[in-house]
Amino acid sequence: MSGAVEFSGCTVNCLISNMSISGAALEVANPQGIPERFNLFFKADGTKIPCHVIWRRDEQMGVAFD
């Protein structure tokens, strides 16, 4: 599913997968500069969910919804 990481006036496009009630996995082209806490924006319906990073691996990260 298409989404975006939003923080401090910046937006980084991402691919959202493995979503559950408590979190999701994200894939971004360049994870550098993405903070530990941000809003996850779902492009399909405009929903924004605050979340924080649980793990990072190359261009992937796992987040938990706050």
C-alpha positions as CSV (number, residue, x, y, z in Angstrom):
1,M,0.0,0.0,0.0
2,S,1.3,3.5,-0.8
3,G,2.1,5.9,2.0
4,A,4.4,8.6,3.2
5,V,6.5,9.3,6.3
6,E,5.9,12.9,7.5
7,F,8.1,14.8,9.9
8,S,9.2,18.4,10.4
9,G,7.6,19.6,7.2
10,C,9.3,16.8,5.2
11,T,7.6,13.9,3.3
12,V,9.3,10.6,2.3
13,N,7.3,8.2,0.1
14,C,7.1,4.6,1.4
15,L,5.6,1.3,0.7
16,I,3.5,-0.1,3.6
17,S,3.3,-3.8,4.2
18,N,2.8,-6.4,6.9
19,M,0.3,-4.1,8.6
20,S,-1.4,-5.2,11.8
21,I,-3.4,-3.4,14.5
22,S,-0.2,-2.5,16.3
23,G,2.2,-1.6,13.5
24,A,3.6,-2.1,10.0
25,A,6.7,-2.6,7.9
26,L,7.8,0.3,5.7
27,E,10.2,0.4,2.7
28,V,11.7,3.7,1.8
29,A,14.2,4.6,-0.9
30,N,16.5,6.5,1.5
31,P,16.0,6.1,5.3
32,Q,18.6,8.6,6.3
33,G,17.3,11.5,8.3
34,I,14.0,9.8,9.2
35,P,13.5,10.3,13.0
36,E,12.4,7.8,15.5
37,R,8.9,9.3,15.7
38,F,6.8,10.5,12.8
39,N,3.3,10.4,11.2
40,L,2.5,7.7,8.7
41,F,0.3,8.9,6.0
42,F,-1.9,6.5,4.1
43,K,-2.4,7.8,0.5
44,A,-5.5,5.7,-0.2
45,D,-7.7,7.5,2.4
46,G,-5.6,10.4,3.8
47,T,-5.3,8.8,7.3
48,K,-2.4,9.9,9.4
49,I,-1.2,7.7,12.3
50,P,1.6,8.7,14.7
51,C,4.2,6.0,15.1
52,H,7.7,5.2,16.3
53,V,10.5,3.0,14.8
54,I,11.0,-0.4,16.4
55,W,13.7,-1.7,14.0
56,R,15.7,-0.6,10.9
57,R,17.3,-2.7,8.3
58,D,18.8,-1.1,5.1
59,E,15.8,0.5,3.3
60,Q,13.2,-1.1,5.6
61,M,11.9,-0.3,9.1
62,G,9.3,-1.6,11.4
63,V,7.0,0.8,13.2
64,A,4.6,0.6,16.1
65,F,1.5,2.8,16.1
66,D,1.2,5.2,19.0
